[in-house]
Amino acid sequence: MISRPGIFIFLLIACFFWVNEAVWACMCAGVGPPCQEYWRSDAVFSGTVVSQKVIEEKEAGSDETSWKTIVHFKIEQAFKGISGEFVEVVTGISGGDCGYQFNTGKRYIVYAKLMTGGKRYWYTGICQRIMPIEKAEEDLAYFQALPKAGSGASIFGSITQVYMKLQNRDESIRNALQNIRITADSPSSHFEALTDKDGRYQITGLPPGRYKVQAELAENQDTQKEYEVDVVDRGCAKADFYVYLRGQISGLIADEHGNPIPNIVVEIISAEDAQKSAPKGKTIFTNDRGKYMLDWLPPERYYLGIGLNAQSDKCSYPRTYFPGVSQLSDAEIIDLLPGQKLENRNIIAPSFTPDLEIEVEVVWPDGTPLETGAVILHPSGHTFPITPDRATKIGPGVYRIKGFKGCGYWLKAFTYGHPGEPGGGNPWHDEVEIDPSKELTKPLRLVLTKPGFFCRHEQPK
């Protein structure tokens, strides 16, 4: 956690890098299959990179210069739009400017565009379909069996149902959806298909033109239900659909007097794991109005509550299950259906008031009081499901913060460099661990001497 000034500085730096990255980022609409990219390209060939060099070139009608990579190929086989033994192709110098990084001596399948600005030259990059020859079986098979002229176009793709694993949003479970109707419509044509057992579909023999491709899916399903694609004779377009089962549970956490409880951890655990010491689950903090929303939940049976996982003799909050009971046998199971969004799962939680007050003085090594920074109190373990109050500044470098007796904490002060200090702007901090078994009889003192802003227990291991 970082104070408001700290957050502002952090976000300012983050935005600076994001803006600069955005300036150089290469934006691609996506690379399609061979039957699509072949007809979008002006030239397609296989060849070996003989040599390459980076050049600086002045832009036409401007004083600005740009960098380009000139790649010389020995053509092995020309499939479209090009002839001869050698060809020179222009690309960028990095992925940031859409350049493809070729390796000299390596063989590739290359799709290229003819640029006709001030100069005529062949261009390719990561937004074109390029690959080492050993990975181009699909491309070569298509080139060798091109459909006959007048055979029409095709549209194909798949429909996949996706939901995230309970504890890891980086992992997903995917299921093919069978017997889903797909329609492709132009101003003068209508075509249909059904997905097979693998969720795939294909519509062939379409006249060239623009088509609206739609999947007949339920209105409440979280997906893009239609695409617009252009196809040419003998070409294709790919349109994949993904149905996301984004289950949600939301509600309010309040005490027995109806007062919302902000910044308290709400937990959800798998019902089948409820008796385990470390059940699978997810957590979220309530906002300043006591509201929460657990998102991206897979279909499953759950218990909802507070303090379901985090229990300790040192510092524990009474385990409370939805709708406000302390025993698992009295708790209500939430049976979440695929993609279901449940609201008003409110919990009445035991009330409590912070009963520990800590005063701390924060100074630089020369004794100068900290002027702007953050003072943070957070549990030394993950046992108490509520965050304490933020520190209040009560004097030059002096702060007061509240917590809970019997809980172990780390008390940390953090800021950027001391004004006038050589190399000012670097983060500095100091921290102290608070033993819950000892009484705090005098104000604490923190001296900003440690580089960075992570406590010892936060350092990467």
PyMOL commands that set and color helices and strands:
alter all, ss='L'
color gray80, all
select helices_A, chain A and resi 4-24+34-40+95-97+133-135+137-144+271-273+328-330+456-458
alter helices_A, ss='H'
color red, helices_A
select strands_A, chain A and resi 43-58+65-80+86-91+107-116+120-123+131-132+153-164+172-176+181-185+190-194+200-206+209-215+226-231+236-238+241-244+247-254+265-270+281-285+291-297+300-306+320-321+334-336+341-342+347-348+356-363+374-379+392-395+398-403+409-415+428-434+444-447+450-451
alter strands_A, ss='S'
color yellow, strands_A
deselect
rebuild
show_as cartoon
